[in-house]
Amino acid sequence: MTDEHRGGGSRRRVLAGALTGAAALVVLGVAALNRGDGAPAGPASRAGSTSAATPAASAGRTAAASAEPTGSPVPTWEGPTPPPIDPKLSKGSDRAPVTIVEFGDFDCPNCRHYAQTIAPALKREYLDRGVIRIFWRDSPIRGRDSVRAAVAGRAAARQGRFWEFHDAMFAGRPRLDDEGLRAAATRAGLDVARFDADRLDPALKRLVDADLNFALQLGLPGTPAFLINGRLLFGAQPLATFKRAIEKAR
């Protein structure tokens, strides 16, 4: 089977999942921000937030009919359990009132467009001012090269330089073979020998697969997809659309 067929099969699974998962997306802040891997809880865990990490919601389950009495402050959730997020794949203040989870693919042109044109503006206006915290989840739906690049990102995270690698990957259109990934690693300031060794660790592939399976279970229709305090914003929308969503979430 060709890589194109593999990528097409993944995309078909995403679109099929969208039919069953789309209704759940508006309340998935908890699912996207499971903090079981040591990520500190910020204001998003306060009562009343759609992304509140309460004990009842910490498994990341989507909203369903609650068996609790009317007026209970703690909702009941049902749905896919999220894998933990590596805190090295996040940036911003843990006290930020708005959390943005990006499901991305290093081989996605629209993800590149977002990284080059929208993310810098959000950084200046919101991230640097402590308004948003950003989390990355891998959603490599375009085939084997996407998965290889996602694993490389996890290897960069082991050196504490995920975001530098992320920016190097999206700065241009790097090749996603070993040579291209090493070039991005060099630009990101990584120890390339260690980077190459870590990419062979099957544990990193399992982390990538867990994120991808989670995205498929949520029924996300493609990449990039964002959960802004748990509410879905799909695609590299205009900057004004992101700003409206962030202001509403505040």
N, C-alpha and C positions, 0 to 999 in steps of 0.2 A: 504493500500500500504506500502511495506517495505521501510526502509531507502535506501536499495540497489537500489530499483526501482526508488526512488526519485532521487538518485545521478545519476543513469543511464540516467534518463530523462533529467536532467540538462546537462549531457555531450553530449547527442544527440542534445540538442538545441545549445550548443556551436559549435559542428561540422557543424550543418546545417547553423548556422550564418556565419561560416567561408566562405562558398561558396559565400555569398553576401558581406561580410565585408572585406575580405582580401585585396582587392585593395585599401582600404582607409587607411591602417595602416601606410604607410610610411610618412604621413603628419599629424599625430595625436598628436604632442607635445602639441598643444594648448588644445585639447580635454582632454588630460590626466592631464593638469596642470591648469585647471580653478582656478583662484585665488579669487573667489567671497567670500571666507570664511575668509578673512583676511590674507592669506599667502602673504608675500611680493614678489613683482616681482623683479627678478634679471636680469642678462645679457641675460637670455633666451628671454627676451622681446625686445631685440634690433632688429632693422630692419635687415632682411636678414637671421635670424635664422628660422629653420623649426618649432620652438616652440614659435615664436613671439606672445606675447599676445597683439596684436593690437586691436583697437576697432572693426574692421571688423571680426576679428578672435576669439574674446573673448568668443563667444558662443561655441567654440570647434567644428566647423563644418568641415568636411573633404573636400579635394580639389575637385572642379568640374570646368567645363568650366566657365571662368570669363567673366562677361559682361563689365569689365573695359577695357579701352584702353590698347593696347600693351605697355609694359614697365612700367605699374603702379607698385609702390613698395608694394602695399597692395593687397594681393590675396583675392579672394572670396572663402568661404568655405561652405560646406554643409555636414550634417551628424548628428549623435546623440549629444545631448547637455549633457555635463558631469555634474555630481553632484559636488558640491564643495569638495575640499580636506581640511580636518582638518589639520592645520599646525602642530598639535601634532603628526601627522602621517608622518612627514617629518624630515629629519636630514641633516645637512650640511649647508654650507654657502649660503645665498640668493644671493651671487654674483658669485656663481659657473657657469662656462660657459656651463656645461653639466648637464642636468637633466635626471634622471633615474626613471621611474615609474614602480614599480613592481606590477603586479596583482598576488596575492598569496592566498594560502589556507593553514591553519594550519594543515590540515590533508593530505597534499600532500608530498609524499616521495621526489620528485624532488625539491620541495621548501625547504625541510629540508637539502637536499644535498647542494643546493646553499647557504643556510644560514651558514652551517657548514664549507664549503670548499672554496667557491668563495668569498662570501661577506667579510670575514675578510681580504683577500688580497686586494680587492678593497678599503676597508676602509684605510688600511695602505698607499696604493700608490696614491689614488685619493681623498677620502673623507676627510682625515685628512689634506690634502694639499690644500683644497678648490677648487678642480677641479670639483667634482660632488656634486650634491644635490640629495638625494634619497627620493622618495615619495612612500607610500604604498596605494594600493587600494585592497579592499576585493574582492575575486572571489571564494567564497566557493561553489564549484561545486560538491563536493563529498557527499552531503547529509546533514542530520539534524545535525550531529556532527560537520561538517565544519561550519555551520551557527552558532551553539552555541559557538564555539571557536572564530569566528569572532566577535560576539557580546561581548564576554569576552575581546577581544582586545580593543574594543571601550570603555568598562568600564575602562580598565587600562589607556586609553588615558585621561579619565576624571581626573585621578590623576597625569597626566603628566608623566606616566611611560609606555607608549605603547611599546617603543623599549626594555625596560627591560623585559616586559612580552613576547614580540616577541622572544627575545633571550632565555628566560626560556622555551618557548614552543618548540623551535627548538633545544635545547641543547640535548635532548634525544628523547624518544618517549612517551610523557605523554598521559595518558588517557584523552579523551575529554568529560568525564562525569563531573558532578559538583565537585566531589572529586579531579579529576585530574586537573581541571582548578583552583581550590582553591590552590592546591599545587604549581602550576606555579605562581599564584599570590603571594604566600608567598615568593617564591624564588626571585620574582621581587621587593619585598619590599613594596607591596601594603597593604593598610588598607583593610583586607579581608571582614570585615562586610560591608564597603561601596561598595566594589567591588561586593558583592552578591546583594546588594540593587540596584546598577546601572544596573546590568545585567537584571533586571526585567523591566527596563524602555523600553516601546515599541519604543521610539524614536531611540534607538540604533539599534534595528532590522531594522527600516526603512532606516537608513544610510547604513547598510550592504546590504540591498536589492537594494538600489539605485546603489551602486557600482557594484553589481553582474549584474543587468540589463544593466548597461552601458557596462560591459565586453561582455555580450551576444550580445548587439547591434553592438559592434565593430567586432564581429565574431572571437574573440580570440579562438584559438583551444584548450586551456587547461591552466594549470599552471605548473611552473611559466611562465609568459609572461612579457616582458620588452619593454618599449618604451624609447629609448635612443635618446634624442632630437627629439622625434617623430617617430623614425624608429624602426620597430619591430625587436626584438631578442627573439625568442621563446625557452624556455627550459633552463635547467641548463647546458648551454654550457661550454666548457673548459674555463679556465681563459684567455687564449690567445685570444679567440674569443671576450670576453668582452673588453679586452684591445684594440683590434683593433677597435671595434665599438666606444669606448670612444675617442680614438685618432682621429678617423675620424670625430667625432662630434665636437671635439675641433677646 
